[in-house]
Structure formats: C-alpha cells, structure tokens
Amino acid sequence: MPAPLMSREEVLARLMARFRAAGYDGASLAELSAATGLGKSSLYHYFPGGKADMAAQVLAHLDEQLSGALYTPLRDKRAPARKLDALVQAIDEFYEGGKKACLLERLCASVNRAAFRRPLARAFSSWIEAVEGLCLEAGVPAATAHARAVDFVVRVEGALVVCAGTCDLTIFGRTLDDLRRSLLAA
C-alpha cells in the first residue's frame, strides 16, 4: 500500500475548512472528497461513520487547536491584562480577522446538531471556563466573571456571524477591541 499523501491532521484541517465554508448540511460527500483529495471509499475507510464521523473528528481536532491557540496564553505567568491581549490576538489570528466562520456555529446551525450536542457543549464550556478563570485571576467577582465570560464568547461568535452576513470585517475588530477593554474592567 502506498504511503499516505497527507497526514491525518491535514485531512482534518481540510475537512474543517470545508465544513466552515459550507456548513455541515451544505458540505456534500463529493465536496468533502474533493477538499481532501481522497475518494469517497477512502473517506469511509478513515471515517466509517460517514459525514457525522468526519464532523465529530473535526470537532475533536478543533478542540486541540483551540486548546493550543486560545487557552495556552491563559496558562502562562503573565499578568491577566497581558494574557487577555494574547487571547484576543490569538482569536483574531485564528478567525483571520473575522474572515473564517466558526465551526462551532456551523454545527450548531445544522439540522443534525443533536448528534454534536455533547462535543459542542464541551467546547463552549471549555472556552467560557477559560475566560472566567482569567476574570477571576484579575479579581473580578465570581458571579460577574461568569457572566462576562459567557458574554465574551457570545460576542465573539455573534461578531463572526454578523461579519459573514455583512462582509464587514471591521465588526469583528471592533468587538475584539471592546472585549479587550471591558472584560477585566473594575
């Protein structure tokens, strides 16, 4: 058997890009095949559960990326304000200034969203808990920290949706700037 032409991570990255672009419902098996360069039978070999299996594994891959890109800045020894700056910069880079859709949102909007309920809830909970921890570290009271963390995630996700609908990327930048100013405010 010949060596694979691309790593599993590359296959997952390409699937993620397709799901981000077309959504779960809009990504046909033919499009997923074309995006990865794998035939449909090869896709089923790697993902026996079909498209739902692909999406589930892409979600796990996204979780790893979020953990590395977004949560790592929150675990270092810097002051909370510096961690927030690093987090906001990582979010801006991860979503390419609002150009890239959020896979979590795309799967939440899917007619098959019940199949992804647990991993989606886990992804959002992890994000909220990470931001809440940053708020607590900065001295924000617990009830306020949780509310601000939820608001942070809601506003990032909402800004991505509005950017996609209006093609106005300045919305994402303004939202991130406002979150940078308000999240840890007294």
N, CA and C of each residue as an Amber inpcrd file, in Angstrom:
protein
   558
   0.8500000  -1.1790000   0.0000000   0.0000000   0.0000000   0.0000000
   0.8930000   1.2390000   0.0000000   0.6080000   2.2290000  -0.8400000
   1.4370000   3.4310000  -0.8910000   1.2670000   4.2680000   0.3730000
   2.2850000   5.0280000   0.6750000   2.2420000   5.9120000   1.8460000
   1.1820000   6.9880000   1.6230000   0.5080000   7.4000000   2.6960000
  -0.4940000   8.4580000   2.5430000   0.1660000   9.7600000   2.0800000
  -0.5610000  10.4970000   1.2700000  -0.0300000  11.7380000   0.7250000
  -0.1130000  12.8880000   1.7160000  -1.0120000  12.7860000   2.6620000
  -1.1320000  13.8430000   3.6610000  -1.4250000  13.2250000   5.0170000
  -1.0600000  13.9580000   6.0420000  -1.2680000  13.4670000   7.4040000
  -2.7520000  13.5260000   7.7630000  -3.0950000  12.8290000   8.8120000
  -4.4620000  12.8550000   9.3160000  -4.8460000  14.2880000   9.7160000
  -3.8790000  15.0100000  10.3010000  -4.1350000  16.4000000  10.6880000
  -4.4830000  17.2570000   9.4740000  -3.7940000  17.0170000   8.3690000
  -4.0830000  17.7710000   7.1420000  -5.4680000  17.4130000   6.6020000
  -5.8090000  16.1360000   6.6500000  -7.1510000  15.7270000   6.2160000
  -8.2030000  16.4140000   7.0810000  -7.9990000  16.4050000   8.4110000
  -8.9480000  17.0460000   9.3150000  -9.0080000  18.5490000   9.0840000
  -7.8660000  19.1720000   8.8260000  -7.8410000  20.6190000   8.5450000
  -8.6270000  20.9420000   7.2780000  -8.4900000  20.1090000   6.2670000
  -9.2200000  20.3440000   5.0120000 -10.7160000  20.1130000   5.1800000
 -11.0700000  19.0930000   5.9570000 -12.4810000  18.8670000   6.2450000
 -13.0510000  20.0410000   7.0350000 -12.2760000  20.5270000   8.0140000
 -12.7280000  21.6610000   8.8120000 -12.9690000  22.8790000   7.9240000
 -12.0610000  23.1310000   7.0110000 -12.2220000  24.2760000   6.1110000
 -13.5000000  24.1380000   5.2870000 -13.7820000  22.9360000   4.8340000
 -14.9870000  22.7190000   4.0200000 -16.2350000  22.9010000   4.8690000
 -16.2320000  22.3320000   6.0890000 -17.3970000  22.4980000   6.9670000
 -17.5780000  23.9690000   7.3470000 -16.4810000  24.6820000   7.5550000
 -16.5730000  26.1190000   7.8670000 -17.1850000  26.8770000   6.6940000
 -16.7700000  26.5290000   5.4970000 -17.2320000  27.2540000   4.3120000
 -18.6790000  26.9200000   3.9490000 -19.0340000  25.6520000   4.0090000
 -20.3540000  25.2300000   3.5250000 -21.3240000  24.8710000   4.6370000
 -20.8360000  24.7730000   5.8730000 -21.6750000  24.2650000   6.9420000
 -21.7610000  22.7570000   6.8480000 -22.2690000  22.1530000   7.8830000
 -22.3840000  20.6970000   7.8770000 -23.3800000  20.2470000   6.8180000
 -24.5300000  20.8910000   6.7870000 -25.5800000  20.4820000   5.8560000
 -25.1970000  20.7400000   4.4020000 -24.4420000  21.7930000   4.1690000
 -24.0880000  22.1590000   2.7990000 -22.8730000  21.4380000   2.2480000
 -22.1370000  20.7530000   3.0890000 -20.9280000  20.0490000   2.6360000
 -21.3120000  18.6440000   2.1730000 -21.3500000  18.4580000   0.8850000
 -21.6890000  17.1370000   0.3440000 -20.4790000  16.2230000   0.4340000
 -20.7290000  14.9390000   0.3440000 -19.6360000  13.9690000   0.3660000
 -18.6920000  14.2170000  -0.8100000 -19.2360000  14.6000000  -1.9570000
 -18.3890000  14.9020000  -3.1220000 -17.4770000  16.0910000  -2.8290000
 -18.0050000  17.1240000  -2.1620000 -17.1870000  18.2910000  -1.8070000
 -16.1260000  17.9320000  -0.7740000 -16.4910000  17.1060000   0.1870000
 -15.5300000  16.6830000   1.2110000 -14.4320000  15.8360000   0.5810000
 -14.8020000  15.0140000  -0.3610000 -13.8280000  14.2050000  -1.0940000
 -12.8740000  15.1040000  -1.8750000 -13.4360000  16.0710000  -2.5870000
 -12.6110000  16.9930000  -3.3700000 -11.6970000  17.8190000  -2.4670000
 -12.2190000  18.2440000  -1.3260000 -11.4300000  19.0740000  -0.4120000
 -10.2260000  18.3250000   0.1400000 -10.3840000  17.0280000   0.3480000
  -9.2980000  16.2390000   0.9330000  -8.4280000  15.5630000  -0.1170000
  -8.9610000  15.4380000  -1.3230000  -8.2340000  14.6920000  -2.3490000
  -8.3730000  13.1920000  -2.1740000  -9.2480000  12.7680000  -1.2790000
  -9.4860000  11.3460000  -1.0490000 -10.7770000  10.9300000  -1.7370000
 -10.7820000   9.7520000  -2.2980000 -12.0140000   9.2220000  -2.8720000
 -13.0300000   8.9560000  -1.7790000 -14.2710000   8.8110000  -2.1780000
 -15.3200000   8.5660000  -1.1900000 -15.0540000   7.2930000  -0.4000000
 -14.5690000   6.2480000  -1.0660000 -14.2950000   4.9960000  -0.3370000
 -13.1660000   5.1900000   0.6740000 -12.1780000   6.0090000   0.3220000
 -11.0910000   6.2890000   1.2650000 -11.6010000   7.0940000   2.4500000
 -12.5000000   8.0220000   2.1940000 -13.0910000   8.7820000   3.2990000
 -13.8110000   7.8430000   4.2620000 -14.5690000   6.8900000   3.7160000
 -15.2730000   5.9400000   4.5790000 -14.3070000   5.0070000   5.2970000
 -13.1590000   4.7640000   4.6920000 -12.1450000   3.9580000   5.3670000
 -11.6450000   4.6900000   6.6170000 -11.3390000   5.9800000   6.4650000
 -10.8560000   6.7850000   7.5870000 -11.9690000   7.1870000   8.5500000
 -13.1670000   7.3390000   8.0110000 -14.3100000   7.8070000   8.7980000
 -15.4900000   6.8750000   8.5500000 -15.5020000   5.6910000   9.1930000
 -16.5290000   4.6840000   8.9220000 -17.9570000   5.1740000   9.1860000
 -18.0890000   6.1470000  10.0660000 -19.4110000   6.6870000  10.3830000
 -19.8750000   7.7520000   9.4150000 -19.1530000   7.9190000   8.3180000
 -19.5550000   8.8840000   7.2960000 -19.3500000  10.3290000   7.7100000
 -20.2030000  11.1720000   7.1880000 -20.0590000  12.6100000   7.3950000
 -20.1550000  12.9900000   8.8680000 -21.0300000  12.3260000   9.6230000
 -21.1470000  12.6240000  11.0590000 -19.8480000  12.2840000  11.7860000
 -19.2190000  11.1960000  11.3980000 -17.9310000  10.8100000  11.9830000
 -16.8620000  11.8420000  11.6200000 -16.8880000  12.3010000  10.3760000
 -15.9290000  13.3350000   9.9620000 -16.0930000  14.5780000  10.8190000
 -17.3370000  15.0170000  10.9830000 -17.5890000  16.2260000  11.7680000
 -17.1770000  16.0360000  13.2250000 -17.4470000  14.8650000  13.7790000
 -17.0680000  14.6050000  15.1750000 -15.5510000  14.6430000  15.3400000
 -14.8230000  14.0470000  14.3930000 -13.3710000  14.0630000  14.4860000
 -12.8040000  15.4550000  14.2060000 -13.4650000  16.1970000  13.3410000
 -13.0530000  17.5850000  13.0980000 -13.2780000  18.4220000  14.3540000
 -14.3760000  18.1780000  15.0560000 -14.6230000  18.8860000  16.3200000
 -13.5330000  18.5790000  17.3430000 -13.1220000  17.3240000  17.4340000
 -12.0360000  16.9610000  18.3550000 -10.7380000  17.6450000  17.9350000
 -10.4930000  17.7190000  16.6390000  -9.3090000  18.4070000  16.1110000
  -9.3820000  19.9000000  16.4380000 -10.5610000  20.4910000  16.2950000
 -10.7530000  21.9000000  16.6360000 -10.4830000  22.1280000  18.1130000
 -10.9410000  21.2150000  18.9570000 -10.7130000  21.3370000  20.3940000
  -9.2200000  21.3880000  20.6980000  -8.4420000  20.5470000  20.0060000
  -6.9840000  20.5720000  20.1820000  -6.4090000  21.9120000  19.7350000
  -6.9100000  22.4240000  18.6030000  -6.4160000  23.7140000  18.1120000
  -6.7740000  24.8430000  19.0660000  -8.0090000  24.8430000  19.5390000
  -8.4250000  25.8890000  20.4760000  -7.6040000  25.8230000  21.7550000
  -7.3700000  24.6220000  22.2170000  -6.5700000  24.4640000  23.4260000
  -5.1740000  25.0560000  23.2430000  -4.5850000  24.7910000  22.0960000
  -3.2430000  25.3170000  21.8360000  -3.2350000  26.8020000  21.5430000
  -4.1370000  27.2480000  20.6750000  -4.1060000  28.6370000  20.2170000
  -4.7420000  29.6140000  21.1980000  -5.8660000  29.2320000  21.7880000
  -6.5990000  30.1850000  22.6120000  -6.3410000  30.0270000  24.1010000
  -6.2510000  28.8060000  24.5750000  -6.1530000  28.6000000  26.0180000
  -4.7290000  28.6660000  26.5330000  -3.7560000  28.3420000  25.7160000
  -2.3590000  28.3820000  26.1550000  -1.9570000  29.7620000  26.6750000
  -2.3410000  30.8610000  25.9830000  -1.9560000  32.1750000  26.5220000
  -2.5040000  32.4360000  27.9280000  -3.5810000  31.7530000  28.2920000
  -4.1780000  31.9850000  29.6070000  -3.4760000  31.2150000  30.7180000
  -2.6250000  30.2780000  30.3600000  -1.9560000  29.4280000  31.3610000
  -0.5680000  29.9140000  31.7490000  -0.0660000  30.9370000  31.0920000
   1.3070000  31.3580000  31.3960000   1.3340000  32.2680000  32.6210000
   2.4930000  32.7960000  32.9240000   2.7090000  33.5440000  34.1720000
   2.4920000  35.0530000  34.0400000   2.0980000  35.5190000  32.8760000
   1.9160000  36.9580000  32.6910000   0.7440000  37.4970000  33.5010000
   0.6990000  38.8030000  33.6170000  -0.4190000  39.4740000  34.2780000
  -1.6970000  39.2380000  33.4690000  -2.8650000  39.2460000  34.1330000
  -4.1210000  38.9890000  33.4330000  -4.3560000  39.8810000  32.1990000
  -4.0170000  41.1480000  32.2910000  -4.2230000  42.0370000  31.1360000
  -3.3770000  41.6030000  29.9410000  -2.1610000  41.1480000  30.2080000
  -1.2770000  40.6590000  29.1270000  -1.8160000  39.3520000  28.5550000
  -2.3650000  38.5010000  29.4090000  -2.9750000  37.2560000  28.9410000
  -4.1820000  37.5480000  28.0530000  -4.9700000  38.5440000  28.4660000
  -6.1340000  38.9230000  27.6680000  -5.6960000  39.4300000  26.2980000
  -4.6710000  40.2740000  26.2670000  -4.1540000  40.7530000  24.9790000
  -3.7400000  39.5830000  24.0910000  -3.0510000  38.6070000  24.6760000
  -2.6120000  37.4320000  23.9100000  -3.8090000  36.6160000  23.4340000
  -4.8190000  36.4670000  24.2770000  -6.0200000  35.7270000  23.9060000
  -6.7450000  36.4030000  22.7460000  -6.9470000  37.7040000  22.8570000
  -7.6510000  38.4360000  21.7990000  -6.8640000  38.3720000  20.4900000
  -5.5620000  38.5040000  20.5650000  -4.7360000  38.3820000  19.3600000
  -4.8610000  36.9810000  18.7560000  -4.8530000  35.9610000  19.6120000
  -4.9850000  34.5780000  19.1230000  -6.3460000  34.3580000  18.4590000
  -7.3970000  34.9110000  19.0350000  -8.7390000  34.7960000  18.4410000
  -8.7620000  35.4880000  17.0880000  -8.1870000  36.6890000  17.0290000
  -8.1410000  37.4350000  15.7730000  -7.3950000  36.6450000  14.6930000
  -6.2750000  36.0570000  15.0690000  -5.5000000  35.2600000  14.1100000
  -6.2220000  33.9660000  13.7380000  -6.8250000  33.2980000  14.7270000
  -7.4990000  32.0290000  14.4880000  -8.6440000  32.1920000  13.4940000
  -9.3790000  33.2900000  13.5990000 -10.5100000  33.5450000  12.7110000
 -10.1560000  34.5020000  11.5750000  -8.8640000  34.7580000  11.4100000
  -8.3500000  35.6170000  10.3310000  -9.1230000  36.9270000  10.2290000
  -9.2080000  37.6040000  11.3650000  -9.8480000  38.9150000  11.3970000
 -11.3320000  38.8830000  11.0930000 -11.9670000  37.7310000  11.2780000
 -13.4000000  37.5940000  11.0080000 -13.7030000  36.9740000   9.6590000
 -12.6670000  36.6420000   8.8910000 -12.8800000  36.0310000   7.5650000
 -13.3470000  34.5840000   7.6590000 -12.8590000  33.8680000   8.6710000
 -13.1950000  32.4550000   8.8030000 -14.4200000  32.2810000   9.6890000
 -15.3370000  31.4740000   9.2320000 -16.5190000  31.1610000  10.0320000
 -16.1220000  30.2590000  11.1900000 -16.9390000  30.2450000  12.1980000
 -16.6880000  29.3860000  13.3470000 -17.3580000  28.0340000  13.1110000
 -16.5710000  26.9840000  13.2050000 -17.0990000  25.6340000  13.0250000
 -18.1620000  25.3250000  14.0760000 -17.9820000  25.7960000  15.2870000
 -18.9700000  25.5420000  16.3350000 -20.3280000  26.0940000  15.9310000
 -20.3340000  27.3130000  15.4240000 -21.5880000  27.9290000  14.9760000
 -22.1870000  27.1440000  13.8260000 -21.3530000  26.7160000  12.8900000
 -21.8470000  25.9710000  11.7250000 -22.5080000  24.6660000  12.1470000
 -21.9260000  23.9960000  13.1380000 -22.5070000  22.7310000  13.5970000
 -23.7400000  22.9710000  14.4690000 -23.7580000  24.0740000  15.2080000
 -24.9490000  24.4160000  15.9930000 -26.1470000  24.6930000  15.0880000
 -25.8920000  25.2280000  13.9110000 -26.9590000  25.5700000  12.9670000
 -27.3850000  24.3850000  12.1120000 -26.7220000  23.2640000  12.2590000
 -27.0040000  22.0820000  11.4460000 -28.3210000  21.4330000  11.8360000
 -28.9840000  20.8270000  10.8500000 -30.1800000  20.0480000  11.1710000
 -29.8010000  18.8150000  11.9910000 -28.5560000  18.4240000  11.9590000
 -28.0640000  17.2520000  12.6840000 -27.3800000  17.6610000  13.9950000
 -27.6890000  18.8390000  14.5230000 -26.9740000  19.3700000  15.6880000
 -27.0920000  18.4870000  16.9180000 -28.1580000  17.7190000  17.0330000
 -28.2980000  16.8460000  18.1990000 -27.1530000  15.8390000  18.2700000
 -26.6320000  15.4360000  17.1280000 -25.5210000  14.4800000  17.1060000
 -24.2440000  15.0890000  17.6870000 -24.1590000  16.4130000  17.6980000
 -22.9570000  17.1060000  18.1550000 -23.1700000  17.8240000  19.4810000
 -24.3120000  17.6120000  20.1070000 -24.6710000  18.3740000  21.3100000
 -23.5890000  18.2950000  22.3940000 -23.1320000  17.1030000  22.7250000
 -22.1360000  16.9790000  23.8010000 -20.8030000  17.6290000  23.4540000
 -20.2030000  17.3260000  22.2830000 -18.9190000  17.9860000  21.9970000
 -19.0530000  19.4950000  21.8430000 -20.1900000  19.9640000  21.3220000
 -20.3880000  21.4090000  21.2110000 -20.4900000  22.0350000  22.6010000
 -21.2690000  21.4140000  23.4670000 -21.4040000  21.9290000  24.8380000
 -20.0520000  21.9380000  25.5390000 -19.2760000  20.8770000  25.3370000
 -17.9450000  20.7970000  25.9530000 -17.0350000  21.9050000  25.4240000
 -17.0820000  22.1480000  24.1230000 -16.2330000  23.1930000  23.5280000
 -16.5940000  24.5730000  24.0700000 -17.8910000  24.8760000  24.1070000
 -18.3040000  26.1790000  24.6250000 -18.0030000  26.2910000  26.1190000
 -18.2430000  25.2310000  26.8710000 -17.9600000  25.2570000  28.3110000
 -16.4790000  25.4800000  28.5810000 -15.6310000  24.8170000  27.8120000
 -14.1830000  24.9860000  27.9920000 -13.7700000  26.4290000  27.7380000
 -14.3160000  27.0110000  26.6960000 -13.9880000  28.3920000  26.3450000
 -14.4680000  29.3380000  27.4470000 -15.7080000  29.1500000  27.8890000
 -16.2590000  30.0090000  28.9400000 -15.4560000  29.8560000  30.2310000
 -15.1370000  28.6240000  30.6100000 -14.3670000  28.3940000  31.8410000
 -12.9830000  29.0310000  31.7700000 -12.3570000  28.9640000  30.6050000
 -11.0230000  29.5660000  30.4600000 -11.0880000  31.0780000  30.6310000
 -12.0690000  31.7170000  30.0260000 -12.2100000  33.1740000  30.1350000
 -12.6380000  33.5550000  31.5520000 -13.5180000  32.7590000  32.1480000
 -13.9360000  33.0150000  33.5280000 -12.7390000  32.9320000  34.4720000
 -11.8760000  31.9550000  34.2640000 -10.6740000  31.8320000  35.0940000
  -9.7870000  33.0540000  34.9930000  -9.6740000  33.6000000  33.7980000
  -8.8930000  34.8190000  33.6020000  -9.5150000  35.9750000  34.3820000
 -10.8360000  36.0900000  34.3130000 -11.5230000  37.1470000  35.0530000
 -11.2940000  37.0000000  36.5620000 -11.4270000  35.7830000  37.0570000
 -11.2130000  35.5410000  38.4880000  -9.7890000  35.8940000  38.8970000
  -8.8380000  35.5230000  38.0600000  -7.4340000  35.8430000  38.3370000
  -7.2190000  37.3520000  38.4170000  -7.9950000  38.1010000  37.6360000
  -7.8680000  39.5610000  37.6290000  -8.6470000  40.2170000  38.7650000
  -9.3330000  39.4040000  39.5790000 -10.0560000  39.9650000  40.7180000
 -11.5050000  40.2960000  40.4550000 -12.0360000  39.8760000  39.3350000
 -13.4530000  40.1010000  39.0470000 -14.2610000  39.1420000  39.9350000
 -15.3150000  39.6220000  40.6110000 -16.1330000  38.7410000  41.4550000
 -16.6920000  37.5550000  40.6570000 -16.8790000  36.4350000  41.3340000
 -17.2390000  35.1770000  40.6690000 -18.4810000  35.2870000  39.7760000
 -19.5730000  35.8370000  40.3080000 -20.8080000  35.9270000  39.5090000
 -20.5990000  36.8080000  38.2870000 -19.8870000  37.8900000  38.4590000
 -19.5960000  38.7950000  37.3480000 -18.6470000  38.1340000  36.3570000
 -17.6700000  37.3990000  36.8650000 -16.6950000  36.7250000  35.9980000
 -17.3910000  35.7480000  35.0670000 -18.3250000  34.9820000  35.6050000
 -19.0280000  34.0110000  34.7670000 -19.8670000  34.7310000  33.7070000
 -20.5940000  35.7520000  34.1230000 -21.4300000  36.4930000  33.1690000
 -20.5770000  37.1300000  32.0740000 -19.4410000  37.6940000  32.4400000
 -18.5660000  38.3060000  31.4480000 -17.9700000  37.2640000  30.5090000
 -17.6430000  36.1000000  31.0390000 -17.0800000  35.0480000  30.1960000
 -18.1050000  34.5690000  29.1730000 -19.3370000  34.3840000  29.6050000
 -20.3960000  33.9850000  28.6660000 -20.5810000  35.0780000  27.6220000
 -20.6380000  36.3330000  28.0720000 -20.7970000  37.4540000  27.1560000
 -19.6390000  37.5130000  26.1560000 -18.4390000  37.2540000  26.6020000
 -17.2550000  37.2620000  25.7360000 -17.4380000  36.2780000  24.5850000
 -17.8050000  35.0570000  24.9200000 -17.9700000  34.0160000  23.8950000
 -19.1390000  34.3550000  22.9710000 -20.2390000  34.8140000  23.5490000
 -21.4090000  35.1890000  22.7440000 -21.0480000  36.3030000  21.7650000
 -20.3110000  37.2850000  22.2310000 -19.9710000  38.4160000  21.3670000
 -18.9900000  38.0360000  20.2690000 -18.0070000  37.1840000  20.5740000
 -17.0820000  36.7210000  19.5300000 -17.8660000  35.9450000  18.4820000
 -18.6870000  34.9910000  18.9330000 -19.4650000  34.1760000  17.9980000
 -20.4310000  35.0420000  17.1860000 -21.1080000  35.9530000  17.8580000
 -22.0490000  36.8370000  17.1650000 -21.3600000  37.7180000  16.1460000
 -20.1980000  38.2360000  16.4950000 -19.4540000  39.0800000  15.5580000
 -19.0630000  38.2910000  14.3090000 -18.6950000  37.0190000  14.4910000
 -18.3530000  36.1900000  13.3320000 -19.5580000  35.9860000  12.4230000
 -20.7250000  35.7850000  13.0150000 -21.9410000  35.6000000  12.2250000
 -22.2860000  36.8880000  11.4730000 -22.2250000  38.0130000  12.1670000
 -22.5660000  39.2820000  11.5250000 -21.5560000  39.6250000  10.4320000
 -20.2740000  39.3530000  10.6680000 -19.2600000  39.5620000   9.6250000
 -19.5800000  38.7390000   8.3910000 -19.9580000  37.4850000   8.5960000
 -20.2850000  36.6140000   7.4700000 -21.4940000  37.1340000   6.7100000
 -22.4610000  37.6800000   7.4380000 -23.6780000  38.1690000   6.7920000
 -23.5340000  39.5080000   6.1160000 -22.6160000  40.3360000   6.5990000
 -22.4910000  41.6930000   6.0570000 -21.2300000  41.9110000   5.2390000
 -20.2820000  40.9890000   5.3490000 -18.9520000  41.1380000   4.7260000
 -18.2130000  42.3600000   5.2590000 -18.5650000  42.7800000   6.4640000
 -17.9100000  43.9140000   7.1140000 -17.0240000  43.3880000   8.2330000
 -15.7450000  43.1970000   7.9300000 -14.8150000  42.6260000   8.8980000
 -14.4750000  43.5860000  10.0310000 -14.7770000  44.8650000   9.8670000
 -14.4770000  45.8120000  10.9440000 -15.3010000  45.5040000  12.1900000
 -16.4450000  44.8460000  12.0110000 -17.2870000  44.4770000  13.1540000
 -16.5120000  43.5560000  14.0960000 -15.7910000  42.6060000  13.5310000
 -15.0400000  41.6660000  14.3500000 -13.9350000  42.4030000  15.1110000
 -13.2080000  43.2550000  14.4340000 -12.1390000  44.0140000  15.0800000
 -12.6600000  44.9100000  16.1890000 -13.7670000  45.6040000  15.9300000
 -14.3510000  46.4760000  16.9590000 -14.8180000  45.6710000  18.1650000
 -15.3920000  44.5080000  17.9080000 -15.8590000  43.6580000  19.0030000
 -14.6850000  43.2000000  19.8560000 -13.6180000  42.7440000  19.2140000
 -12.4440000  42.3040000  19.9700000 -11.8300000  43.4530000  20.7600000
 -11.7570000  44.6340000  20.1540000 -11.2150000  45.8000000  20.8730000
 -12.0640000  46.1240000  22.1020000 -13.3800000  46.0780000  21.9370000
 -14.2640000  46.3730000  23.0670000 -14.1300000  45.3080000  24.1660000
 -14.0170000  44.0450000  23.7650000 -13.8390000  42.9850000  24.7540000
 -12.5080000  43.1240000  25.4850000 -11.4910000  43.5530000  24.7770000
 -10.1760000  43.7670000  25.3980000 -10.2820000  44.8560000  26.4790000
 -11.0760000  45.8840000  26.2250000 -11.2300000  46.9810000  27.1840000
 -12.1420000  46.6250000  28.3400000 -13.1750000  45.8120000  28.0910000
 -14.2330000  45.6440000  29.1020000 -14.1430000  44.3730000  29.9460000
 -13.5130000  43.3260000  29.4510000 -13.5760000  42.0460000  30.1590000
 -13.0540000  42.1300000  31.5870000 -11.9240000  42.7690000  31.7820000
 -11.3040000  42.8040000  33.1110000 -11.5250000  44.1180000  33.8480000
 -12.3760000  44.9810000  33.2920000 -12.6080000  46.3040000  33.8940000
 -13.1940000  46.1590000  35.2920000 -12.8820000  47.1520000  36.1210000
 -13.3880000  47.1460000  37.5210000 -14.8950000  47.3350000  37.5410000
